[in-house]
């Protein structure tokens, strides 16, 4: 029996109570899209999400550990494609963070011709389908129309098509702004995008050492343009010094963390008048010249001091338990800048100076790998490099004895330091093996 259309049978009452309970539990979870917009004028812009100011404190992510990002004060992730987009969006929503989703727009450097109408129609179709599929997800923040399309490009007609794609996105989705991620800070590129792709809501830049140029650009060509930094991080492997044989010299985990901290405080935070926020690189682990160069996680999942630095700038406070600190790594009494050259099959001592700020007991793991011969650019895929077995007497000691490989060539010594609390530090040192070294 029912009255006024409400169920009063016992099963119906149970159903109603469960529905009301579920509604109360999830009432703070939006059921549809949350409107995001860029507002402001005269060099003072900001992002609004659901009508509230939203400064992006995020990271480029290839893993779905968004709960850890939120715990450390982050509020957003960005992607480089739409692979597993539904799962990423759902996991982001559960963690309380947003997603800037990169649409399937390919760069000319892969051989695609932006004057080929057949190619353009196919690409527009892919973009249309992606926007229709994900536009209503409540975790969606912005659309990124292509990643580093200007890398090695020659024809500015590219930006005409970016403008066409932005118009398509806005036609399908009035709730989320569009941008394109530009590599570097170059005035001619910025002017071309400003003039030929005015439908974009803001511009995005991917800069590493070149982040130091941001003050000049923010007060110049970008003085009345909203922008975001969609990649920033350590000094790039193309920006650092190298050994005599061309091996780039990587910062250790502590030097890298200090670099993140300084870069944010000096170049990102002061320019948030037009800056809508930033995404640090990389919330994940990948091989790019080394397994650690851009990775905020170790291969086995520990978090690094870079995350401590990000938590500090995102929240204003350091984490309760911090990652191990690394001071120096020496092989045969020399550092990476001293062109360490060893004789085949001879034994040498490697010494590590490291500590833990919380007094945690440290554990060590050493490895030797061949030097990367990768020539990939723009973050393209690189094969992982296997460890060479049998060269280290005990790979779990703080200081080790290492036998140089028998085969002449370029190699790299790696060490990771674990605190037993889920955190790690690291360092590596390139070296070469030469027969002539035995006579030195």
N, C-alpha and C positions, 0 to 999 in steps of 0.2 A: 504494500500500500504506500502511496506517495501523496504528499501535499505540496502545492506550489512548485511542482516539478523537482523537488528534492527527494533523494532516496532515504527512506526510513526503515527499510529492511535491515537486518543485522549485517549481511554482507555489504549492502549499500553504504551503511554507516561506516564500516571499516574502510571501505574504498574512499569515502569522503574524508575521513580523518587522515588517512595516509596521504591523500592528495594535498590537503591543507598543510600537513607537516612538511612534505616535500617542498611545497611552495614557499613556506617560511624559511626552510633551510637554504634554498637556492635563490631567494628573492634578490640577493645582491649580485647574482650572475645575470648579465644582460642576455636576453633571448635573441637579439638580432644585432645588426651593426651598430657600432658606437661612432658617431660622427666625429671626424678629425678634420681640422682646418688650420691653415696658416693665416694669421691675422697680424695687422700692424701696418706701419708706414714710416717713411722718413728714417730708415735705418734702425727701426725698433720693431722687430718681429718676434712672434712666438707661436708655438704650436698649441692648439687647444684640442683636448680630447673630452668629449662629453661636456663641452663648455668650460672645462677647467684647464688651467695652464699645465702643459706636459713637456718637461725638459727631458729629452732622451738621455738616459744614462745606461748605455747598452754595450753589447759585444756582438761581433760577428760570430755565428755559432754553427758548428758542424756536429754538435752533440745535443742531446735533449735534456741535459741536466739543468733545467731552468730553475728548479727549486733552489739550487746552490747559488745561482746568479741573483735571484730575488733575496735570498738570505744575506747576501753581501751588499745589498742596496741597489742592484741593477733593476731596471724596469722594462728593458726591451732587448730583443735580438733581431738580427738581420740575416737573410739568407742570400745565396748566390744563384738560386734556381727554385723551381717548384717541386723538386723531388721530396716525397713524403710530406708535402705541405699540409695536408689535413691533420696528420699526426702531430706535426710541429705546432700548428695553431691550437689544437686541442690541449697539448701538453703545456703550451704557454698560458692558455686560459686557466688551466688548473693551478699553475704556479703564480698567477697574478701578474704576468708580464705580457707585453705586446710583441708583434712581429711586423717588421718591414719586409715584405715579400718581393723577391726579385723575379721579374717576369722573364719568360723564355725568349729573350732578344739576343741574337748572336752578334759578335764583333766582326767587323770586316777582315780582321787579321786571320780569321779562320777560312778565308777564301770566299766569303759571301759578298755579293755585288748589290749595293744599295740602289742601283739603277735598274735592276732586274725585276720587272713587275711580277713575274711568277713567284720569285722568292719572297717578295714583299707581301703578296696576298697570302701565301702560306704562313708567313710569320704573323701577320695580323690575325689570321684565323686562330693560331695557337694562343695568342695574347687574349683574344676575345673569349675563348673557352676558359682560360685560367681565371680571368676576372669574373666571369659569370659563376664559376664554381666556388670561389673563395670570398667574394665581395661582402657577403653578409655575416662573415664570422666575427664575433665580438672581440677577438684578440688581434684582428688586423689593424695595423697602424697606418702604413703608407705602402705605395707601390713604387718599386725601383725599376725603371725601364732600362734594363741592360746594365751590365757591369763593365766599366772601363772600356767602353766602345771606342774611345779615342786612342787606345793603345796602338801605336804604329799605323794609324789611319792616315789617309791622304785627301779624301774627298769630303768636304763639309756638307754635301747633300745628305749625309748620314743624319744630321740634326733635323733636316726637314721631315724625315721619316719618324724620328723620335717625337717630333711635334704631332705628327699624324697619330701615332700610337697613344700619346697622352690624350688626345681628343677622343679616341675610342674609349679609353679607360674612363674618362670623365662622363662620357655618354652613358656608359653602363653602370657607373658607380659614382654618384655625387657625394659620397660620404668619406672618401679617403683621398688625400693629395698624392700627386705624382712627382717623381724626381728621376734623375739619371745620375749614376755614380761615375764621376770623371777621375781619371788617374792624374795626379800631379796638380800643380797650380801654374797654369800657363795662360797669359793674358789673351793670346789669340784664340785659344780654345774657348775660354769663358765668353769672349765677345761673340763668337760664332754661335754658341748655345743660346746666349741671351737674345740674339737677333733672330735666330732661325727656329727656336723652340720656345716661344713665349707662353705656350699653354702649360708648361711645367710650373708647378706651384713653388718649388724651390730647387736649388742646385745642391749636389753632393760631391764631396771630394775625398780622395783616398791618398793620404800622404803619410810618410814616415819621417825621415830626416827633414824633408821639405816642409814639415809642419811649422818650422821656424819662419817660413815666409808668410804665414797666415796674418800676422799683424799688418804687414804692408798691404796685402790684398783686401783685408777686412776694412781698412781705412781708405782704400782706393776703389778698384773696379767692383768690389762687392759691398760698397758702403750702403747701397740701397737695395740689396738682394738678399733674401733669406737663404741660408745655406745650412748644411749639416756635414759633419765629418763622418763618413760611413766606413772608413778604415783608418786606423792610426795604431802605432805600436812601437816596437823596437827599431833601431837602425836597421834598414834593409840590408840584405846580403850584398846588394849592388852598391851600397853607400859606405861600407866600412873599409878599413885597411886590409891588406892581404899579405901573405907570405911571399917570398921570392918566387915560389912556384905557383902562385895565384890562388891559394886557398884563403877564402875570406875568414876573418877572425871574429868569432862570435862573442858577444858580451856574456858573462856568466849570469846566473839567475838574479843575483843581488844587484849587479850593475844595471841589468835590464829593468828591474823593479824601480830603481831610482830614476831611470830614464822615463818610465811611464808617469811616475809621480810628478817629475819636473815638467814634462811636456804638457800634461793636463793643466797644471797650475799656471804655467807661463804662457801657453799658447791657446788653450781651449777655453778655460774658465773666463779669462778677461774679455773674450769676444762673443759672449752669449747674447749681445744685443740683437744681432742678426743671426747668430748661431742658434740652431734649434736643438743642439745636442750632438752626441757622438756615439760611435760604435767602435770599441777597441778590438783589436785583432790578436789572438784568435781564441775563442771559447771552444777549445777542443784540442786535438793533437793531430799533427800531420807532418809528413816528411817534406821539407822544403829546404834543400841544401843540407840540413841536419834534422833530426827528429825533434829538436827543442827550440829551433830558432824563433818560431812564432807561437809555439804551443803554450797555453796556460795550464794544461794538464800534462802529466807524464803519460807514457804509454800504458802504465798500469793503473792510471786514474787518480793519482795524487794531485792536489792543487799546489800551485807554486807561489812564490813571493809576489809575482805580478798581480795575482788576485788580491793579495793583501794591500798593494798599492791602490788598486781600483776601489776596494772597499773604503779605504781612507778618503779618497777624493769624492766618492759617491755619498758617504755618510758622515764624514768628518771625524771618524773614530777608527782606530786600528782594531783588527780582530782580537778576540780574547786569547787565542793561541795562534802563533805566527809560524811561518815557514822557516826552515833553516837558512842561515846566512852563509854566503860563500865569499871568501876574501881573495884567494889566489889558488892557482894550479900551476905546478912546475914539473917539467919532465927533463931529467938529466940536468937539473939546476937552472933551467931556462923557462921563460914564459913564451906565450904564443907569438909575441912580437919579435922574438929573437931567433926565428927561423931554425927550429929544432931539427937537427939532422943526425940520424943514427946509422950505425953499421948493421948490416944484415946479421940476424941471429944473436947479436950481443944483448946483454941484460942491462937495464937501466932502472933507476928509481924515480917514481912519480910521487910527489908530495902535495897534499891538499890541506889548505887552511880553511876551516869551516867551523861554525858554531851554531848553537840554537838559542834564540833570545829568551826562551822560556825554560831553559835547562833540560829539555827533553833529551833522552838518550838517542844518539844518532846511529844509523846503519848505513852502510856504503855499498855501492854496486858499480864496478868498473867494466868497461868494454872497449874493444878496439874494432874499428871498421875502416874499410877503404874510404878514401876521400870521394865525395860525390863528384861525378862527372856530368851531372845533369845540366842541360842548357835550357830547360823549360823557363818560360817567362810568364809574368802576370799571374802567378799562383797556379799554373797548370800542374796536372798530376805528375808526381815523381815516385818512382819505385823506392820502397824502403831498402836500406842497405843492411845486409846480414852482418852479425858479429863474427869476428874471427876467433875461433876457439884455440885454447892451448897456449896463449901468449902471456897470461897473467897467473902468477903462482897462487894467490888467494885474492879473488876479486871482491871480497867483502871487508877488507881492511881499510883503514884510513889512508895509509901510505902503502904503496905496492911496489913489487919488482916486476917489471914488464920486459919480456924478450921481444926485441924488434923482429918484425916479419922477415922471412928469408928472401922474399922477392922485393927488389928495389921498387920504389914508387911512393905515392902520396897516401897518407893514412891520417886517422884522427883518433885520439884517445878521449873517451867519455867517462864521466863519473856522475852518478846521482846520489843524493844524500836524503835519507828518509828519517822523519822524527817519530814514527809510530803513531802519529795522530792524524794521518791522512794528508800530510804536507811534505813537500820535497824541494830540494835545491839541486842545482846542476852546474857543471862546467865542462868544457871540452877544449882540446888543444890540438891543432894540426901539426903533423910532423912528417918528415920524409925519410926514406931509407935509401942510402947510397953506399956503394962499395967504397968510394973514396973516403967516407967518413971514418973508416977504420984507421986511416993514416993520420987523422987530425989529432 
